Amino acid sequence: MELTQLLNSVHAIQVTGDVQRKDVSGIYYDSRRVKTNSIFVAIKGFNSDGHKFISEAINNGAIAIVIEDNNSIPENYFHLKKIARILVASSRIALAELSNAFYKEAASHLFSYAVTGTNGKTTTTYLLKNILEKSGKKTGLIGTIANIIGDKIVESQMTTPESSDLHELFFLMVSEQCSSVVMEISSHSLTLERVYGIPFNVAIFSNITSDHLDFHNTFENYLNAKKKLFVDLPENSFAVVNCDDDHYLDLVKDCKAKIITYGKTENADFRISNISFNLSGTHFSLLNYGKEYKVETPLIGEFNAYNAASAFAAAFVGGISIDQILNGIKTVPLVSGRFEIVSGKTKKAVIDYSHTADSLEKAIINLRKVMSVEIKLITVFGCGGNRDATKRPQMGRIATELSDSVIITNDNPRNENAETIIADIEKGITKNNYEIILDREEAIKKAITESDDSSVVLVAGKGHENYQIIQDVKHHFSDKEIAEKYLTGI
């Protein structure tokens, strides 16, 4: 597509310089990736400002530069270099607009399901993907663990990619004959306009509890970020929301889409009841205007009944038959690092991504419900560095109050002092049933090898992650692999 055509997709304040009649080769926000005849969009990030790399982008072959800082570089510089200078109010929105046009509006050719909330996003997307594929629809997935195009796995760097990467994924999905996409929508991506302009058909809200306050500063800001997804929904779309969550009415207050509710609440459109579960899976009833459906899934726990109910409701409004929905929920593969059980001869470990106070509490409570009273529960957990510190004492309190014993260890300390993180965790602890072992492998080893036979060990916080970041150095580390190592022969 020619540069002149692409510029029609952007709400520009001013276009100056030399607008060349050349086909654009790509849209980039990283100057190092810029190639000949591409467009560079200068974004103000948290650690660096893209406006500082305009010269590098031009030297690498960019024929147009998008800026939001009018004073970043003299205008005559662009004239001298014969480069187009596009001034916009928001570089992030411009990136989304350009990317959508460059990738031939691929998003509009996919029936799209968006899932947001503090917990449950990944599991819900995997449930939906399985439902859709069991109904014969080739489906793409975008999320925390991986991006998937049909059966092809593309490594995931973040829960919701930057808009240019996102629209490229949509384009690849359409090229591979996908008809649907399910994706996790993070609060960061909503704040940073990564999903700007995407015409979602169905949006799901799972729940909201305190998280990411290092980024949003206040819970109100965090809630407003989630709310943005529903405010921007088209009128002909659906909002599937958990009406048992205290904040759901605030979330959908200005939503123009049709609102569908699910939960235990009596007047929910899809009402959950009779939940039962064990270490083999979960059963529950779902009532929808006089009709009762018996739902079963290999996923364990009450929270997974909610995830399955949301996927059921979303697929239902998306036109999938009841039989196909029930089959998809029943046959969903276990999701990596989401309440994943690793068994030895006499004891089990559960690997879970519970990295917030709410998710940790739910993980422990649900484990308690399927364990005999005499079985001991040992919880191993830590908290990430350079992230929301307000949840640390809450997680310390929850772990020690609900577990028989606790080992506090490193999670991903990043470049924060590990002792400082653990000191924050200890501020919420009132019981003396814990110890500190900084080395995560040693912590898991001790929990498994020195606990009573038939004990259950919950290893919380990292889930599917196969790395640990210490002083900004990324090392290979898998909770599951370590658990399997020490469960061998036990």
C-alpha positions as CSV (number, residue, x, y, z in Angstrom):
1,M,0.0,0.0,0.0
2,E,1.3,3.4,-0.9
3,L,2.3,5.9,1.8
4,T,-0.3,8.4,0.4
5,Q,-3.1,5.9,0.9
6,L,-1.9,4.9,4.4
7,L,-1.9,8.5,5.6
8,N,-5.7,8.6,4.9
9,S,-6.2,6.2,7.8
10,V,-4.5,8.5,10.3
11,H,-6.1,11.5,12.2
12,A,-3.1,13.7,11.5
13,I,-2.7,17.3,12.9
14,Q,-0.2,18.2,10.2
15,V,1.7,16.5,7.4
16,T,4.9,18.1,6.2
17,G,8.1,17.1,4.5
18,D,8.3,14.8,1.4
19,V,5.4,12.4,1.1
20,Q,6.9,9.9,-1.4
21,R,4.6,7.8,-3.6
22,K,6.2,4.5,-2.5
23,D,4.8,1.2,-1.2
24,V,5.3,1.0,2.5
25,S,7.2,-2.1,3.6
26,G,6.2,-2.1,7.3
27,I,5.1,-0.1,10.4
28,Y,7.5,0.0,13.3
29,Y,7.7,1.5,16.8
30,D,11.3,0.1,17.4
31,S,13.9,2.0,15.3
32,R,16.1,-1.1,15.3
33,R,13.5,-3.0,13.3
34,V,13.0,-0.3,10.7
35,K,13.8,-1.2,7.1
36,T,13.8,0.5,3.7
37,N,10.5,2.3,2.8
38,S,8.9,1.7,6.2
39,I,7.1,4.0,8.6
40,F,8.5,4.7,12.1
41,V,6.1,5.7,14.8
42,A,7.8,7.5,17.7
43,I,6.2,6.5,21.0
44,K,6.9,7.9,24.4
45,G,7.6,4.8,26.5
46,F,8.3,4.3,30.2
47,N,12.1,3.7,29.8
48,S,12.8,5.5,26.6
49,D,11.2,8.0,24.2
50,G,11.0,6.9,20.6
51,H,11.4,10.5,19.5
52,K,15.1,10.2,20.4
53,F,15.6,7.5,17.8
54,I,14.1,9.3,14.8
55,S,17.5,9.8,13.2
56,E,18.3,6.2,13.6
57,A,15.0,5.2,12.0
58,I,15.7,7.5,9.0
59,N,19.2,6.1,8.6
60,N,17.6,2.6,8.6
61,G,15.4,3.5,5.7
62,A,12.2,5.0,7.0
63,I,10.3,7.2,4.5
64,A,7.9,8.6,7.1
65,I,8.0,9.5,10.8
66,V,5.0,9.8,13.0
67,I,5.5,12.0,16.0
68,E,3.4,13.5,18.8
69,D,6.1,15.8,20.2
70,N,6.2,18.8,17.9
71,N,9.5,20.0,19.3
72,S,11.3,16.6,19.2
73,I,13.3,17.5,16.1
74,P,13.5,20.5,13.8
75,E,11.0,20.4,10.9
76,N,13.6,21.4,8.3
77,Y,15.5,18.2,9.2
78,F,12.7,16.2,7.5
79,H,12.8,18.4,4.4
80,L,16.5,17.9,4.1
81,K,16.1,14.2,4.4
82,K,13.1,14.1,2.1
83,I,11.1,12.3,4.7
84,A,7.4,12.7,5.5
85,R,6.7,14.1,9.0
86,I,3.3,13.2,10.4
87,L,2.3,15.1,13.6
88,V,-0.5,13.4,15.6
89,A,-2.2,13.9,19.0
90,S,-1.4,10.3,20.0
91,S,1.4,8.2,18.5
92,R,-0.1,5.1,20.0
93,I,-3.5,5.7,18.4
94,A,-1.8,6.5,15.1
95,L,0.2,3.2,15.3
96,A,-3.1,1.3,15.7
97,E,-4.7,3.2,12.8
98,L,-1.8,2.7,10.5
99,S,-1.4,-1.0,11.4
100,N,-5.0,-1.7,10.8
101,A,-4.9,-0.2,7.4
102,F,-1.5,-1.7,6.5
103,Y,-2.7,-5.2,7.4
104,K,-5.8,-4.8,5.3
105,E,-8.2,-4.4,8.3
106,A,-7.8,-8.1,9.1
107,A,-9.4,-7.7,12.5
108,S,-12.8,-7.0,10.9
109,H,-12.6,-10.4,9.1
110,L,-12.4,-12.3,12.3
111,F,-15.2,-13.0,14.8
112,S,-13.4,-11.7,17.9
113,Y,-13.7,-12.6,21.6
114,A,-12.0,-10.4,24.2
115,V,-11.4,-11.5,27.8
116,T,-10.4,-9.1,30.5
117,G,-10.2,-9.3,34.3
118,T,-7.7,-9.7,37.1
119,N,-7.8,-13.5,37.1
120,G,-9.1,-16.2,34.7
121,K,-8.2,-14.6,31.4
122,T,-5.9,-17.3,30.1
123,T,-8.1,-20.3,31.1
124,T,-11.2,-18.6,29.6
125,T,-9.5,-18.1,26.2
126,Y,-8.4,-21.7,26.1
127,L,-11.9,-22.8,26.9
128,L,-13.3,-20.6,24.1
129,K,-10.7,-21.8,21.6
130,N,-11.5,-25.4,22.3
131,I,-15.3,-24.7,22.0
132,L,-14.8,-22.9,18.7
133,E,-12.5,-25.5,17.2
134,K,-14.9,-28.4,18.3
135,S,-17.6,-26.5,16.4
136,G,-15.4,-26.5,13.3
137,K,-14.1,-23.0,13.4
138,K,-10.3,-22.5,12.9
139,T,-9.4,-20.2,15.7
140,G,-6.4,-18.0,16.7
141,L,-5.5,-17.2,20.3
142,I,-3.5,-14.3,21.7
143,G,-2.5,-14.3,25.3
144,T,0.0,-14.7,28.2
145,I,1.3,-18.2,27.5
146,A,1.5,-18.1,23.7
147,N,0.0,-16.7,20.5
148,I,-1.6,-19.5,18.5
149,I,-2.6,-19.5,14.8
150,G,-4.5,-22.7,14.2
151,D,-2.0,-25.2,15.4
152,K,1.0,-22.9,15.0
153,I,2.5,-21.5,18.2
154,V,4.1,-18.0,18.1
155,E,6.1,-17.0,21.3
156,S,4.3,-14.5,23.4
157,Q,6.2,-11.5,24.8
158,M,3.3,-9.9,26.6
159,T,-0.4,-10.6,27.4
160,T,-1.6,-8.2,24.7
161,P,1.0,-7.2,22.0
162,E,1.6,-3.7,20.7
163,S,-1.0,-2.7,18.1
164,S,1.3,-3.2,15.0
165,D,2.2,-6.7,16.2
166,L,-1.4,-7.4,17.0
167,H,-2.7,-6.5,13.6
168,E,0.1,-8.5,12.0
169,L,-1.1,-11.5,14.0
170,F,-4.7,-10.9,12.8
171,F,-3.4,-10.7,9.2
172,L,-1.6,-14.1,9.6
173,M,-4.7,-15.6,11.1
174,V,-6.9,-14.5,8.2
175,S,-4.1,-15.8,5.8
176,E,-4.3,-19.2,7.5
177,Q,-8.1,-19.3,7.1
178,C,-9.0,-18.6,10.8
179,S,-12.5,-17.4,11.2
180,S,-12.3,-16.5,14.9
181,V,-9.9,-15.1,17.4
182,V,-9.9,-15.2,21.2
183,M,-7.6,-12.9,23.1
184,E,-6.7,-11.7,26.6
185,I,-6.9,-8.0,27.0
186,S,-4.7,-6.6,29.8
187,S,-5.4,-3.3,31.6
188,H,-2.0,-2.1,30.3
189,S,-3.0,-2.7,26.7
190,L,-6.3,-0.7,27.2
191,T,-4.5,2.2,28.8
192,L,-1.8,2.2,26.1
193,E,-4.3,2.0,23.2
194,R,-3.0,-1.3,21.9
195,V,-6.5,-2.5,21.0
196,Y,-7.7,0.8,19.8
197,G,-10.4,0.5,17.1
198,I,-10.7,-3.3,17.1
199,P,-14.4,-4.1,16.6
200,F,-14.8,-6.9,19.2
201,N,-17.9,-9.0,18.8
202,V,-17.9,-10.4,22.4
203,A,-16.1,-9.1,25.5
204,I,-15.9,-11.0,28.7
205,F,-15.3,-9.6,32.2
206,S,-14.1,-12.2,34.7
207,N,-13.5,-10.2,37.9
208,I,-11.4,-7.4,39.3
209,T,-9.2,-7.3,42.4
210,S,-6.3,-5.1,43.3
211,D,-3.4,-5.6,41.0
212,H,-0.9,-3.6,38.8
213,L,-1.0,-0.6,41.1
214,D,2.6,0.0,40.2
215,F,1.3,1.0,36.8
216,H,-2.2,2.4,37.5
217,N,-1.4,4.0,40.9
218,T,-5.0,3.6,42.1
219,F,-7.6,0.9,42.0
220,E,-10.0,3.5,40.4
221,N,-7.5,3.9,37.5
222,Y,-7.2,0.1,37.2
223,L,-11.0,-0.3,37.0
224,N,-11.3,2.6,34.5
225,A,-8.8,0.8,32.3
226,K,-10.9,-2.4,32.3
227,K,-14.0,-0.3,31.7
228,K,-12.6,1.2,28.5
229,L,-13.0,-2.2,26.8
230,F,-16.8,-2.1,27.4
231,V,-17.3,1.6,26.8
232,D,-15.8,1.2,23.3
233,L,-17.8,-1.9,22.3
234,P,-20.0,-1.5,19.2
235,E,-23.8,-1.5,19.8
236,N,-24.2,-4.8,17.9
237,S,-21.7,-6.7,20.2
238,F,-22.1,-8.4,23.5
239,A,-20.7,-7.8,27.0
240,V,-20.6,-11.0,29.0
241,V,-19.9,-10.0,32.6
242,N,-19.6,-11.6,36.1
243,C,-22.5,-10.1,38.0
244,D,-21.2,-11.6,41.3
245,D,-18.3,-9.1,41.1
246,D,-18.9,-6.0,43.3
247,H,-17.7,-3.7,40.5
248,Y,-19.5,-5.1,37.5
249,L,-22.2,-2.3,37.4
250,D,-19.5,0.4,37.3
251,L,-17.8,-1.5,34.5
252,V,-20.8,-1.6,32.2
253,K,-22.4,1.7,33.2
254,D,-21.7,3.3,29.8
255,C,-21.6,0.2,27.7
256,K,-23.7,0.4,24.5
257,A,-23.4,-3.4,23.7
258,K,-26.0,-5.9,24.9
259,I,-25.1,-7.0,28.4
260,I,-25.3,-10.7,29.3
261,T,-24.6,-11.7,33.0
262,Y,-23.4,-14.9,34.6
263,G,-22.8,-15.9,38.2
264,K,-24.5,-17.4,41.2
265,T,-26.8,-14.4,41.6
266,E,-30.5,-15.3,41.3
267,N,-31.2,-13.0,38.3
268,A,-28.1,-13.8,36.3
269,D,-28.8,-14.6,32.7
270,F,-26.6,-17.7,33.1
271,R,-26.9,-18.8,36.7
272,I,-24.3,-21.1,38.2
273,S,-25.4,-23.6,40.8
274,N,-24.6,-27.0,42.3
275,I,-20.8,-26.7,41.9
276,S,-18.9,-29.8,42.9
277,F,-15.3,-30.6,42.2
278,N,-12.4,-33.0,43.0
279,L,-8.9,-33.5,41.7
280,S,-10.4,-35.0,38.5
281,G,-12.5,-32.0,37.5
282,T,-15.6,-29.9,38.1
283,H,-19.3,-30.3,37.6
284,F,-22.0,-27.6,37.8
285,S,-25.4,-26.6,36.5
286,L,-26.0,-23.6,34.4
287,L,-29.5,-22.2,34.2
288,N,-30.6,-19.9,31.3
289,Y,-34.2,-18.7,31.3
290,G,-35.8,-22.0,32.4
291,K,-33.3,-24.3,30.7
292,E,-30.7,-26.2,32.8
293,Y,-27.4,-27.4,31.4
294,K,-25.2,-29.9,33.1
295,V,-21.6,-28.7,32.6
296,E,-18.4,-30.8,33.3
297,T,-14.8,-29.9,32.7
298,P,-11.4,-31.4,33.7
299,L,-10.5,-28.0,35.1
300,I,-10.6,-27.9,38.9
301,G,-12.2,-25.5,41.3
302,E,-15.1,-23.1,41.8
303,F,-13.2,-20.4,39.9
304,N,-13.0,-22.7,36.9
305,A,-16.8,-23.1,37.1
306,Y,-17.0,-19.3,36.6
307,N,-14.5,-19.4,33.7
308,A,-16.4,-22.2,32.0
309,A,-19.7,-20.3,32.5
310,S,-18.3,-17.2,30.9
311,A,-17.0,-19.2,28.0
312,F,-20.4,-20.9,27.7
313,A,-22.3,-17.6,27.6
314,A,-19.8,-16.0,25.2
315,A,-20.0,-18.9,22.8
316,F,-23.8,-19.0,23.0
317,V,-24.2,-15.4,22.0
318,G,-21.6,-16.0,19.3
319,G,-23.9,-18.6,17.7
320,I,-22.4,-21.9,18.8
321,S,-24.8,-24.7,19.5
322,I,-25.3,-26.0,23.1
323,D,-23.9,-29.5,22.3
324,Q,-20.8,-28.1,20.8
325,I,-20.3,-25.7,23.8
326,L,-20.7,-28.5,26.3
327,N,-18.3,-30.8,24.3
328,G,-15.7,-28.0,24.1
329,I,-15.8,-27.4,27.8
330,K,-15.7,-31.1,28.6
331,T,-12.7,-31.8,26.4
332,V,-10.6,-28.7,27.0
333,P,-6.9,-29.6,27.6
334,L,-5.5,-28.6,31.0
335,V,-3.9,-25.2,30.8
336,S,-0.2,-25.0,31.6
337,G,0.5,-23.6,35.1
338,R,-3.2,-23.1,35.9
339,F,-4.0,-25.3,38.9
340,E,-1.8,-28.0,37.2
341,I,-1.3,-31.2,39.2
342,V,2.0,-33.0,39.3
343,S,1.9,-36.4,41.0
344,G,4.4,-38.5,42.8
345,K,3.8,-41.9,44.3
346,T,2.4,-40.6,47.6
347,K,2.1,-36.8,47.2
348,K,1.1,-34.2,44.8
349,A,2.2,-30.7,43.8
350,V,-0.1,-28.1,42.3
351,I,1.5,-25.5,40.0
352,D,-0.5,-22.4,39.8
353,Y,-0.1,-18.9,38.4
354,S,-1.8,-17.3,41.5
355,H,0.2,-14.1,41.8
356,T,-2.4,-11.8,43.3
357,A,-3.9,-12.0,46.8
358,D,-7.4,-13.0,45.5
359,S,-6.1,-15.7,43.2
360,L,-3.8,-17.1,45.9
361,E,-6.7,-17.2,48.4
362,K,-9.0,-19.0,45.8
363,A,-6.3,-21.5,45.0
364,I,-5.7,-22.5,48.6
365,I,-9.5,-22.5,49.5
366,N,-10.2,-24.7,46.5
367,L,-7.4,-27.1,47.4
368,R,-8.7,-27.3,50.9
369,K,-12.1,-28.3,49.6
370,V,-10.7,-31.4,47.8
371,M,-8.3,-32.4,50.5
372,S,-9.0,-34.6,53.5
373,V,-8.8,-32.8,56.8
374,E,-5.8,-34.7,57.9
375,I,-3.7,-33.9,54.8
376,K,-1.3,-31.1,55.2
377,L,-1.0,-28.2,52.7
378,I,2.4,-26.6,52.2
379,T,2.5,-23.4,50.2
380,V,5.6,-22.1,48.4
381,F,5.3,-18.6,47.0
382,G,7.0,-15.2,46.5
383,C,6.2,-11.9,44.9
384,G,7.6,-10.3,41.8
385,G,10.0,-7.4,42.0
386,N,9.4,-4.0,40.5
387,R,5.7,-4.7,40.6
388,D,2.7,-3.8,42.8
389,A,4.0,-3.9,46.4
390,T,0.6,-3.4,48.0
391,K,-0.4,-7.0,47.5
392,R,2.7,-8.5,49.2
393,P,1.6,-8.3,52.9
394,Q,-1.9,-9.5,51.8
395,M,-0.4,-12.5,50.2
396,G,1.7,-13.2,53.2
397,R,-1.3,-13.1,55.5
398,I,-3.4,-15.3,53.2
399,A,-0.7,-18.0,52.7
400,T,0.1,-18.4,56.4
401,E,-3.5,-18.2,57.6
402,L,-4.8,-20.8,55.1
403,S,-1.9,-23.2,54.8
404,D,-0.4,-25.6,57.4
405,S,3.1,-24.3,56.6
406,V,4.6,-21.8,54.1
407,I,8.0,-21.3,52.5
408,I,8.5,-17.8,51.2
409,T,10.9,-17.6,48.4
410,N,12.0,-15.6,45.3
411,D,9.6,-15.2,42.4
412,N,11.0,-12.9,39.8
413,P,12.8,-10.3,41.9
414,R,14.1,-8.6,38.7
415,N,16.4,-5.8,39.9
416,E,14.7,-5.3,43.3
417,N,16.4,-6.5,46.4
418,A,14.9,-9.9,47.3
419,E,15.1,-9.3,51.1
420,T,13.1,-6.1,50.6
421,I,10.3,-8.0,48.8
422,I,10.2,-10.7,51.5
423,A,10.2,-8.0,54.3
424,D,7.1,-6.6,52.6
425,I,5.4,-10.0,52.6
426,E,6.2,-10.5,56.3
427,K,4.4,-7.3,57.2
428,G,1.1,-9.1,56.8
429,I,2.0,-12.2,58.7
430,T,0.8,-12.9,62.2
431,K,1.4,-16.6,62.5
432,N,4.7,-18.4,63.0
433,N,4.3,-21.2,60.5
434,Y,6.6,-20.0,57.8
435,E,10.3,-20.0,56.8
436,I,12.3,-18.1,54.2
437,I,14.4,-19.9,51.6
438,L,15.5,-17.4,48.9
439,D,16.6,-20.1,46.4
440,R,13.3,-21.1,44.7
441,E,14.5,-24.6,43.8
442,E,15.7,-25.3,47.3
443,A,12.3,-24.0,48.6
444,I,10.4,-26.4,46.3
445,K,12.7,-29.2,47.1
446,K,12.3,-28.8,50.9
447,A,8.5,-28.5,50.6
448,I,8.3,-31.8,48.6
449,T,11.0,-34.0,50.2
450,E,10.5,-33.0,53.9
451,S,6.7,-32.9,54.1
452,D,4.6,-35.8,55.3
453,D,3.6,-38.5,52.9
454,S,0.3,-37.7,51.2
455,S,0.9,-33.9,51.7
456,V,0.0,-31.5,49.0
457,V,2.4,-28.8,47.9
458,L,1.1,-25.6,46.3
459,V,3.8,-23.8,44.2
460,A,2.3,-20.5,43.5
461,G,3.1,-17.4,41.5
462,K,4.9,-18.4,38.3
463,G,2.6,-21.0,36.7
464,H,3.6,-21.6,33.1
465,E,6.6,-19.3,33.2
466,N,9.9,-21.2,32.4
467,Y,12.2,-18.4,33.5
468,Q,13.3,-16.5,36.6
469,I,14.6,-12.9,36.4
470,I,17.2,-11.9,38.9
471,Q,19.0,-8.6,38.6
472,D,17.5,-8.3,35.1
473,V,19.2,-11.5,34.0
474,K,16.8,-14.1,32.7
475,H,17.5,-17.7,33.7
476,H,15.7,-20.9,32.8
477,F,13.4,-22.0,35.6
478,S,10.2,-24.0,35.6
479,D,8.2,-24.7,38.8
480,K,6.8,-27.8,37.1
481,E,10.1,-29.2,36.1
482,I,11.5,-28.7,39.6
483,A,8.4,-30.3,41.2
484,E,8.7,-33.3,38.9
485,K,12.4,-33.6,39.7
486,Y,11.8,-34.0,43.4
487,L,8.5,-35.9,43.2
488,T,10.3,-38.7,41.4
489,G,10.2,-41.8,43.6
490,I,8.1,-40.1,46.3
